[in-house]
Amino acid sequence: MIRGVIFDLDGVLLDSIPYWKGLGETYVRSLGKEPIENMGNILFSMSMEQGAEWLRDSFSLQKTPEQIEQDMEEMLRDFYYNEVGLKTGASDLLEELCGLGLPLVAATSSPREHVTRALTRNNVIDAFNGIFTNGEVGESKHSPLIYTLAATSLDSIPSTTFVFEDSLYALKTAANAGFHTVGIFDSAGEPNQEGLKTAAQYYFENPLGFLTQLKEGGIAEFN
């Protein structure tokens, strides 16, 4: 039987990926410059540090990469604090799983302060027993460490724990570590949706799909 659930946040519960993808374009426009074609996809594959250097060089910005990174961090902070909402069905799914007595934790690449404020403002923070961040863990989701630490906090192990992810590489990491996996579609996120669908045990267009199938008895691990 399932003893716990680990949720990625961006693109799974928080509707934040479109903003992340458009961050560079928003930033250069704020400086009076015109974005280049496919800029969102170019930056999305980079770290914040790499993106700042690319922006400086591509637009001849009279700022250091550190200043550019700080500017974008402030934009992200404002977004998480004041704007980002939940994806369709996210609140209902969290409520249902909590009603089943399952402990839930978040495993995210975003800063703790940002996601904590976002979850609080959207009235779902109390659904979580804890939040794990890659920054604090010290390894990316190419490593299973964040998932294994999260499972331990749930008094669970991979074979009794679900992981929800919208990124193919992260879902594969969890699957290879023995976790049950749920892939969640995001129109602005993972470009290889077929790969995500194939790699995941379950795949849904939004969290509400998992809830519907759960209520219909279609999630074998809950039966």
C-alpha atoms as an extended CHARMM CRD file, in Angstrom:
* protein
*
       223  EXT
         1         1  MET       CA              0.0000000000        0.0000000000        0.0000000000  PROA      1               0.0000000000
         2         2  ILE       CA              1.0790000000        3.5630000000       -0.6680000000  PROA      2               0.0000000000
         3         3  ARG       CA              2.4170000000        5.2970000000        2.4340000000  PROA      3               0.0000000000
         4         4  GLY       CA              3.2190000000        8.7310000000        1.0480000000  PROA      4               0.0000000000
         5         5  VAL       CA              3.2690000000       11.0580000000       -1.9650000000  PROA      5               0.0000000000
         6         6  ILE       CA              6.0090000000       13.3960000000       -3.1820000000  PROA      6               0.0000000000
         7         7  PHE       CA              5.0000000000       16.3310000000       -5.3750000000  PROA      7               0.0000000000
         8         8  ASP       CA              7.1370000000       18.4250000000       -7.6500000000  PROA      8               0.0000000000
         9         9  LEU       CA              5.5770000000       21.8980000000       -7.5760000000  PROA      9               0.0000000000
        10        10  ASP       CA              6.3140000000       23.9150000000      -10.7350000000  PROA      10              0.0000000000
        11        11  GLY       CA              4.2690000000       22.4940000000      -13.5900000000  PROA      11              0.0000000000
        12        12  VAL       CA              2.5760000000       19.8980000000      -11.3680000000  PROA      12              0.0000000000
        13        13  LEU       CA              0.7070000000       21.8690000000       -8.7110000000  PROA      13              0.0000000000
        14        14  LEU       CA              1.7880000000       25.4540000000       -9.4000000000  PROA      14              0.0000000000
        15        15  ASP       CA              0.9370000000       27.0060000000      -12.7730000000  PROA      15              0.0000000000
        16        16  SER       CA              4.3450000000       28.6540000000      -13.0150000000  PROA      16              0.0000000000
        17        17  ILE       CA              6.0980000000       27.1960000000      -16.0670000000  PROA      17              0.0000000000
        18        18  PRO       CA              4.7400000000       29.7630000000      -18.5770000000  PROA      18              0.0000000000
        19        19  TYR       CA              6.1470000000       32.5660000000      -16.4210000000  PROA      19              0.0000000000
        20        20  TRP       CA              9.5150000000       30.8330000000      -16.1010000000  PROA      20              0.0000000000
        21        21  LYS       CA              9.6530000000       30.3730000000      -19.8730000000  PROA      21              0.0000000000
        22        22  GLY       CA              8.7790000000       33.9840000000      -20.5290000000  PROA      22              0.0000000000
        23        23  LEU       CA             11.0230000000       35.4580000000      -17.8350000000  PROA      23              0.0000000000
        24        24  GLY       CA             13.8960000000       36.3330000000      -20.1550000000  PROA      24              0.0000000000
        25        25  GLU       CA             11.6020000000       37.9860000000      -22.6840000000  PROA      25              0.0000000000
        26        26  THR       CA              9.8590000000       39.9770000000      -19.9590000000  PROA      26              0.0000000000
        27        27  TYR       CA             13.2210000000       41.0580000000      -18.6100000000  PROA      27              0.0000000000
        28        28  VAL       CA             14.7330000000       42.3100000000      -21.8690000000  PROA      28              0.0000000000
        29        29  ARG       CA             11.5120000000       44.1200000000      -22.7530000000  PROA      29              0.0000000000
        30        30  SER       CA             11.7240000000       45.9100000000      -19.3880000000  PROA      30              0.0000000000
        31        31  LEU       CA             15.1000000000       47.1900000000      -20.6020000000  PROA      31              0.0000000000
        32        32  GLY       CA             13.6120000000       48.4480000000      -23.8760000000  PROA      32              0.0000000000
        33        33  LYS       CA             14.9870000000       45.6360000000      -26.0150000000  PROA      33              0.0000000000
        34        34  GLU       CA             13.2060000000       43.2180000000      -28.3450000000  PROA      34              0.0000000000
        35        35  PRO       CA             13.4250000000       39.4660000000      -27.5730000000  PROA      35              0.0000000000
        36        36  ILE       CA             14.8440000000       37.1330000000      -30.1910000000  PROA      36              0.0000000000
        37        37  GLU       CA             12.9860000000       34.1840000000      -31.6810000000  PROA      37              0.0000000000
        38        38  ASN       CA             12.7450000000       31.0160000000      -29.5580000000  PROA      38              0.0000000000
        39        39  MET       CA             14.3430000000       32.8220000000      -26.6390000000  PROA      39              0.0000000000
        40        40  GLY       CA             12.1840000000       31.0960000000      -24.0260000000  PROA      40              0.0000000000
        41        41  ASN       CA             13.2970000000       27.6270000000      -25.1160000000  PROA      41              0.0000000000
        42        42  ILE       CA             16.9380000000       28.6840000000      -25.2860000000  PROA      42              0.0000000000
        43        43  LEU       CA             16.9360000000       29.9990000000      -21.7170000000  PROA      43              0.0000000000
        44        44  PHE       CA             14.7430000000       27.2450000000      -20.2920000000  PROA      44              0.0000000000
        45        45  SER       CA             17.5400000000       24.7260000000      -20.7420000000  PROA      45              0.0000000000
        46        46  MET       CA             20.0500000000       26.8960000000      -18.8470000000  PROA      46              0.0000000000
        47        47  SER       CA             20.7190000000       27.5180000000      -15.1860000000  PROA      47              0.0000000000
        48        48  MET       CA             20.0070000000       31.0190000000      -13.8880000000  PROA      48              0.0000000000
        49        49  GLU       CA             23.7410000000       31.8050000000      -13.9650000000  PROA      49              0.0000000000
        50        50  GLN       CA             24.1500000000       30.5920000000      -17.5410000000  PROA      50              0.0000000000
        51        51  GLY       CA             21.0310000000       32.4840000000      -18.6080000000  PROA      51              0.0000000000
        52        52  ALA       CA             22.3150000000       35.7310000000      -17.1090000000  PROA      52              0.0000000000
        53        53  GLU       CA             25.5740000000       35.4330000000      -19.0540000000  PROA      53              0.0000000000
        54        54  TRP       CA             23.6970000000       34.6090000000      -22.2450000000  PROA      54              0.0000000000
        55        55  LEU       CA             21.4340000000       37.6410000000      -21.8240000000  PROA      55              0.0000000000
        56        56  ARG       CA             24.3920000000       39.9530000000      -21.2020000000  PROA      56              0.0000000000
        57        57  ASP       CA             26.2270000000       38.7310000000      -24.2920000000  PROA      57              0.0000000000
        58        58  SER       CA             23.2080000000       38.4280000000      -26.6070000000  PROA      58              0.0000000000
        59        59  PHE       CA             21.7890000000       41.8810000000      -25.8520000000  PROA      59              0.0000000000
        60        60  SER       CA             25.0290000000       43.7290000000      -24.9910000000  PROA      60              0.0000000000
        61        61  LEU       CA             23.6660000000       44.6010000000      -21.5740000000  PROA      61              0.0000000000
        62        62  GLN       CA             25.6690000000       47.0220000000      -19.4730000000  PROA      62              0.0000000000
        63        63  LYS       CA             25.2090000000       44.8500000000      -16.4030000000  PROA      63              0.0000000000
        64        64  THR       CA             27.1610000000       42.0500000000      -14.8200000000  PROA      64              0.0000000000
        65        65  PRO       CA             25.6910000000       38.5410000000      -14.9230000000  PROA      65              0.0000000000
        66        66  GLU       CA             25.2630000000       38.8360000000      -11.1520000000  PROA      66              0.0000000000
        67        67  GLN       CA             23.1680000000       41.9860000000      -11.5260000000  PROA      67              0.0000000000
        68        68  ILE       CA             21.0480000000       40.3930000000      -14.2400000000  PROA      68              0.0000000000
        69        69  GLU       CA             20.5080000000       37.2990000000      -12.1080000000  PROA      69              0.0000000000
        70        70  GLN       CA             19.4830000000       39.4580000000       -9.1520000000  PROA      70              0.0000000000
        71        71  ASP       CA             17.0150000000       41.3890000000      -11.3170000000  PROA      71              0.0000000000
        72        72  MET       CA             15.3670000000       38.1730000000      -12.5030000000  PROA      72              0.0000000000
        73        73  GLU       CA             15.3410000000       36.7010000000       -8.9950000000  PROA      73              0.0000000000
        74        74  GLU       CA             13.3850000000       39.7450000000       -7.8310000000  PROA      74              0.0000000000
        75        75  MET       CA             10.9020000000       39.2640000000      -10.6680000000  PROA      75              0.0000000000
        76        76  LEU       CA             10.4590000000       35.6010000000       -9.7300000000  PROA      76              0.0000000000
        77        77  ARG       CA             10.0560000000       36.4530000000       -6.0650000000  PROA      77              0.0000000000
        78        78  ASP       CA              7.2830000000       38.9050000000       -6.8690000000  PROA      78              0.0000000000
        79        79  PHE       CA              5.5660000000       36.3190000000       -9.0760000000  PROA      79              0.0000000000
        80        80  TYR       CA              5.5660000000       33.5910000000       -6.4310000000  PROA      80              0.0000000000
        81        81  TYR       CA              4.6070000000       35.9650000000       -3.6480000000  PROA      81              0.0000000000
        82        82  ASN       CA              1.7650000000       37.6980000000       -5.4600000000  PROA      82              0.0000000000
        83        83  GLU       CA              0.6240000000       36.0010000000       -8.6580000000  PROA      83              0.0000000000
        84        84  VAL       CA              1.1780000000       32.2880000000       -9.2580000000  PROA      84              0.0000000000
        85        85  GLY       CA             -1.9120000000       30.1090000000       -8.9410000000  PROA      85              0.0000000000
        86        86  LEU       CA             -2.6090000000       26.3940000000       -8.7450000000  PROA      86              0.0000000000
        87        87  LYS       CA             -3.1280000000       24.1410000000      -11.7420000000  PROA      87              0.0000000000
        88        88  THR       CA             -6.6220000000       22.8150000000      -12.3960000000  PROA      88              0.0000000000
        89        89  GLY       CA             -7.5180000000       20.0880000000       -9.9120000000  PROA      89              0.0000000000
        90        90  ALA       CA             -4.4630000000       20.5560000000       -7.6960000000  PROA      90              0.0000000000
        91        91  SER       CA             -6.3390000000       21.7130000000       -4.6080000000  PROA      91              0.0000000000
        92        92  ASP       CA             -8.9560000000       18.9630000000       -4.9230000000  PROA      92              0.0000000000
        93        93  LEU       CA             -6.2700000000       16.2880000000       -5.3210000000  PROA      93              0.0000000000
        94        94  LEU       CA             -4.3780000000       17.4490000000       -2.2440000000  PROA      94              0.0000000000
        95        95  GLU       CA             -7.5920000000       17.4900000000       -0.2190000000  PROA      95              0.0000000000
        96        96  GLU       CA             -8.5170000000       13.9780000000       -1.3570000000  PROA      96              0.0000000000
        97        97  LEU       CA             -5.0980000000       12.5040000000       -0.5670000000  PROA      97              0.0000000000
        98        98  CYS       CA             -5.0380000000       14.1510000000        2.8400000000  PROA      98              0.0000000000
        99        99  GLY       CA             -8.5080000000       12.7220000000        3.4350000000  PROA      99              0.0000000000
       100       100  LEU       CA             -7.0690000000        9.2690000000        2.8000000000  PROA      100             0.0000000000
       101       101  GLY       CA             -4.6050000000        9.9020000000        5.5980000000  PROA      101             0.0000000000
       102       102  LEU       CA             -1.5740000000       10.0180000000        3.2900000000  PROA      102             0.0000000000
       103       103  PRO       CA              1.3260000000       12.2830000000        4.2610000000  PROA      103             0.0000000000
       104       104  LEU       CA              2.4900000000       14.5710000000        1.4460000000  PROA      104             0.0000000000
       105       105  VAL       CA              5.7580000000       16.4190000000        0.8500000000  PROA      105             0.0000000000
       106       106  ALA       CA              7.0410000000       18.7320000000       -1.8730000000  PROA      106             0.0000000000
       107       107  ALA       CA             10.3220000000       18.2410000000       -3.7460000000  PROA      107             0.0000000000
       108       108  THR       CA             11.1670000000       21.3250000000       -5.7700000000  PROA      108             0.0000000000
       109       109  SER       CA             13.9760000000       23.1130000000       -7.5780000000  PROA      109             0.0000000000
       110       110  SER       CA             12.5360000000       26.4980000000       -6.5880000000  PROA      110             0.0000000000
       111       111  PRO       CA             13.6060000000       28.4020000000       -3.4660000000  PROA      111             0.0000000000
       112       112  ARG       CA             11.8290000000       27.4000000000       -0.2540000000  PROA      112             0.0000000000
       113       113  GLU       CA             10.7550000000       30.9470000000        0.5300000000  PROA      113             0.0000000000
       114       114  HSD       CA              9.1040000000       31.3640000000       -2.8760000000  PROA      114             0.0000000000
       115       115  VAL       CA              7.1000000000       28.1500000000       -2.9010000000  PROA      115             0.0000000000
       116       116  THR       CA              6.1500000000       28.4150000000        0.7620000000  PROA      116             0.0000000000
       117       117  ARG       CA              4.6240000000       31.8220000000        0.1360000000  PROA      117             0.0000000000
       118       118  ALA       CA              2.8630000000       30.5700000000       -3.0190000000  PROA      118             0.0000000000
       119       119  LEU       CA              1.3930000000       27.5070000000       -1.2920000000  PROA      119             0.0000000000
       120       120  THR       CA              0.3120000000       29.6150000000        1.6790000000  PROA      120             0.0000000000
       121       121  ARG       CA             -1.3700000000       32.2330000000       -0.4900000000  PROA      121             0.0000000000
       122       122  ASN       CA             -3.2200000000       29.4790000000       -2.3780000000  PROA      122             0.0000000000
       123       123  ASN       CA             -4.3870000000       27.9170000000        0.9080000000  PROA      123             0.0000000000
       124       124  VAL       CA             -2.7400000000       24.5010000000        0.4420000000  PROA      124             0.0000000000
       125       125  ILE       CA              0.3640000000       24.7820000000        2.6290000000  PROA      125             0.0000000000
       126       126  ASP       CA             -1.2610000000       22.7410000000        5.4070000000  PROA      126             0.0000000000
       127       127  ALA       CA             -1.5070000000       19.7290000000        3.0770000000  PROA      127             0.0000000000
       128       128  PHE       CA              2.2680000000       19.2550000000        3.2340000000  PROA      128             0.0000000000
       129       129  ASN       CA              4.3150000000       17.6360000000        5.9620000000  PROA      129             0.0000000000
       130       130  GLY       CA              7.4410000000       19.2420000000        4.5750000000  PROA      130             0.0000000000
       131       131  ILE       CA              9.2370000000       20.8570000000        1.6520000000  PROA      131             0.0000000000
       132       132  PHE       CA             12.5400000000       19.6720000000        0.1880000000  PROA      132             0.0000000000
       133       133  THR       CA             14.4890000000       21.8900000000       -2.2200000000  PROA      133             0.0000000000
       134       134  ASN       CA             17.3520000000       20.9770000000       -4.5150000000  PROA      134             0.0000000000
       135       135  GLY       CA             19.2550000000       24.0190000000       -3.3030000000  PROA      135             0.0000000000
       136       136  GLU       CA             19.1790000000       22.7870000000        0.2850000000  PROA      136             0.0000000000
       137       137  VAL       CA             19.7600000000       19.1390000000       -0.6060000000  PROA      137             0.0000000000
       138       138  GLY       CA             22.7640000000       20.1090000000       -2.7040000000  PROA      138             0.0000000000
       139       139  GLU       CA             21.9740000000       17.9320000000       -5.7270000000  PROA      139             0.0000000000
       140       140  SER       CA             19.7150000000       18.3180000000       -8.7480000000  PROA      140             0.0000000000
       141       141  LYS       CA             16.9730000000       15.8870000000       -9.7240000000  PROA      141             0.0000000000
       142       142  HSD       CA             19.4470000000       14.0380000000      -11.8740000000  PROA      142             0.0000000000
       143       143  SER       CA             20.1910000000       12.4530000000       -8.5030000000  PROA      143             0.0000000000
       144       144  PRO       CA             17.4620000000       10.6400000000       -6.4970000000  PROA      144             0.0000000000
       145       145  LEU       CA             18.6670000000       12.1540000000       -3.2140000000  PROA      145             0.0000000000
       146       146  ILE       CA             15.8100000000       14.6510000000       -2.8840000000  PROA      146             0.0000000000
       147       147  TYR       CA             13.2750000000       11.8590000000       -3.3770000000  PROA      147             0.0000000000
       148       148  THR       CA             14.9010000000        9.4240000000       -0.9710000000  PROA      148             0.0000000000
       149       149  LEU       CA             15.1700000000       12.0910000000        1.7270000000  PROA      149             0.0000000000
       150       150  ALA       CA             11.5400000000       13.0520000000        1.1680000000  PROA      150             0.0000000000
       151       151  ALA       CA             10.4290000000        9.4090000000        1.3750000000  PROA      151             0.0000000000
       152       152  THR       CA             12.3500000000        8.9180000000        4.6090000000  PROA      152             0.0000000000
       153       153  SER       CA             10.5640000000       11.9250000000        6.0960000000  PROA      153             0.0000000000
       154       154  LEU       CA              7.2810000000       10.1860000000        5.2220000000  PROA      154             0.0000000000
       155       155  ASP       CA              8.4250000000        7.0220000000        6.9920000000  PROA      155             0.0000000000
       156       156  SER       CA              8.1730000000        5.3840000000        3.5910000000  PROA      156             0.0000000000
       157       157  ILE       CA             10.4000000000        3.7570000000        0.9640000000  PROA      157             0.0000000000
       158       158  PRO       CA             10.3960000000        4.0910000000       -2.8460000000  PROA      158             0.0000000000
       159       159  SER       CA              8.1590000000        1.0580000000       -3.4150000000  PROA      159             0.0000000000
       160       160  THR       CA              5.4220000000        2.5800000000       -1.2290000000  PROA      160             0.0000000000
       161       161  THR       CA              5.7420000000        6.1770000000       -2.4650000000  PROA      161             0.0000000000
       162       162  PHE       CA              4.3250000000        8.0550000000       -5.4550000000  PROA      162             0.0000000000
       163       163  VAL       CA              6.2990000000       10.8360000000       -7.1650000000  PROA      163             0.0000000000
       164       164  PHE       CA              4.4910000000       13.4190000000       -9.3360000000  PROA      164             0.0000000000
       165       165  GLU       CA              6.6800000000       15.1290000000      -11.9490000000  PROA      165             0.0000000000
       166       166  ASP       CA              6.2570000000       17.1070000000      -15.1770000000  PROA      166             0.0000000000
       167       167  SER       CA              9.8830000000       16.7630000000      -16.3750000000  PROA      167             0.0000000000
       168       168  LEU       CA             11.0280000000       13.6050000000      -18.1160000000  PROA      168             0.0000000000
       169       169  TYR       CA             14.5410000000       13.5440000000      -16.6710000000  PROA      169             0.0000000000
       170       170  ALA       CA             13.2640000000       13.9870000000      -13.1070000000  PROA      170             0.0000000000
       171       171  LEU       CA             10.5720000000       11.3560000000      -13.5090000000  PROA      171             0.0000000000
       172       172  LYS       CA             13.1420000000        8.9090000000      -14.8670000000  PROA      172             0.0000000000
       173       173  THR       CA             15.3580000000        9.5850000000      -11.8720000000  PROA      173             0.0000000000
       174       174  ALA       CA             12.4980000000        8.7290000000       -9.5230000000  PROA      174             0.0000000000
       175       175  ALA       CA             11.4930000000        5.6590000000      -11.5340000000  PROA      175             0.0000000000
       176       176  ASN       CA             15.0530000000        4.3360000000      -11.6280000000  PROA      176             0.0000000000
       177       177  ALA       CA             15.1860000000        4.7060000000       -7.8300000000  PROA      177             0.0000000000
       178       178  GLY       CA             12.1150000000        2.4630000000       -7.5000000000  PROA      178             0.0000000000
       179       179  PHE       CA              9.3620000000        5.0320000000       -6.9260000000  PROA      179             0.0000000000
       180       180  HSD       CA              5.8910000000        4.8480000000       -8.4320000000  PROA      180             0.0000000000
       181       181  THR       CA              5.5590000000        7.7090000000      -10.9070000000  PROA      181             0.0000000000
       182       182  VAL       CA              2.8940000000       10.0520000000      -12.2340000000  PROA      182             0.0000000000
       183       183  GLY       CA              3.6360000000       12.2920000000      -15.2100000000  PROA      183             0.0000000000
       184       184  ILE       CA              1.7260000000       15.5840000000      -15.4180000000  PROA      184             0.0000000000
       185       185  PHE       CA              1.4100000000       17.4730000000      -18.7040000000  PROA      185             0.0000000000
       186       186  ASP       CA              2.2410000000       21.1630000000      -18.8800000000  PROA      186             0.0000000000
       187       187  SER       CA              1.8140000000       22.9570000000      -22.1830000000  PROA      187             0.0000000000
       188       188  ALA       CA              4.8380000000       25.1750000000      -21.5370000000  PROA      188             0.0000000000
       189       189  GLY       CA              7.0120000000       22.4990000000      -19.9800000000  PROA      189             0.0000000000
       190       190  GLU       CA              8.5360000000       19.1680000000      -21.0340000000  PROA      190             0.0000000000
       191       191  PRO       CA              8.9560000000       19.1710000000      -24.8410000000  PROA      191             0.0000000000
       192       192  ASN       CA              9.0370000000       15.3630000000      -25.0200000000  PROA      192             0.0000000000
       193       193  GLN       CA              5.5470000000       14.5980000000      -23.7940000000  PROA      193             0.0000000000
       194       194  GLU       CA              5.4980000000       11.2180000000      -25.5210000000  PROA      194             0.0000000000
       195       195  GLY       CA              8.6330000000       10.2980000000      -23.6340000000  PROA      195             0.0000000000
       196       196  LEU       CA              7.0900000000       11.4340000000      -20.3670000000  PROA      196             0.0000000000
       197       197  LYS       CA              3.9240000000        9.4920000000      -21.0750000000  PROA      197             0.0000000000
       198       198  THR       CA              5.9060000000        6.3510000000      -21.8760000000  PROA      198             0.0000000000
       199       199  ALA       CA              8.2050000000        6.6030000000      -18.8580000000  PROA      199             0.0000000000
       200       200  ALA       CA              5.4500000000        7.2770000000      -16.2980000000  PROA      200             0.0000000000
       201       201  GLN       CA              3.2810000000        4.5890000000      -14.7400000000  PROA      201             0.0000000000
       202       202  TYR       CA              0.3990000000        7.0490000000      -14.9660000000  PROA      202             0.0000000000
       203       203  TYR       CA              0.1030000000       10.1770000000      -17.0950000000  PROA      203             0.0000000000
       204       204  PHE       CA             -2.5030000000       12.9450000000      -16.9490000000  PROA      204             0.0000000000
       205       205  GLU       CA             -3.1410000000       16.3010000000      -18.5600000000  PROA      205             0.0000000000
       206       206  ASN       CA             -3.6350000000       17.8240000000      -15.1190000000  PROA      206             0.0000000000
       207       207  PRO       CA             -3.7640000000       16.6440000000      -11.4820000000  PROA      207             0.0000000000
       208       208  LEU       CA             -7.5400000000       16.3120000000      -11.6990000000  PROA      208             0.0000000000
       209       209  GLY       CA             -7.0680000000       13.3190000000      -13.9920000000  PROA      209             0.0000000000
       210       210  PHE       CA             -5.2940000000       11.3950000000      -11.2630000000  PROA      210             0.0000000000
       211       211  LEU       CA             -8.0520000000       12.2410000000       -8.8020000000  PROA      211             0.0000000000
       212       212  THR       CA            -10.7500000000       11.0410000000      -11.2140000000  PROA      212             0.0000000000
       213       213  GLN       CA             -8.9910000000        7.7500000000      -11.8790000000  PROA      213             0.0000000000
       214       214  LEU       CA             -8.2940000000        7.3090000000       -8.1660000000  PROA      214             0.0000000000
       215       215  LYS       CA            -11.9880000000        7.6510000000       -7.3440000000  PROA      215             0.0000000000
       216       216  GLU       CA            -12.8450000000        5.1700000000      -10.0880000000  PROA      216             0.0000000000
       217       217  GLY       CA            -10.4360000000        2.6160000000       -8.6270000000  PROA      217             0.0000000000
       218       218  GLY       CA             -8.0650000000        2.8990000000      -11.5660000000  PROA      218             0.0000000000
       219       219  ILE       CA             -4.8910000000        3.4510000000       -9.5460000000  PROA      219             0.0000000000
       220       220  ALA       CA             -3.7940000000       -0.0900000000       -8.7180000000  PROA      220             0.0000000000
       221       221  GLU       CA             -1.4530000000        0.8680000000       -5.8680000000  PROA      221             0.0000000000
       222       222  PHE       CA             -4.3810000000        2.3090000000       -3.8800000000  PROA      222             0.0000000000
       223       223  ASN       CA             -6.5540000000       -0.8140000000       -4.1780000000  PROA      223             0.0000000000
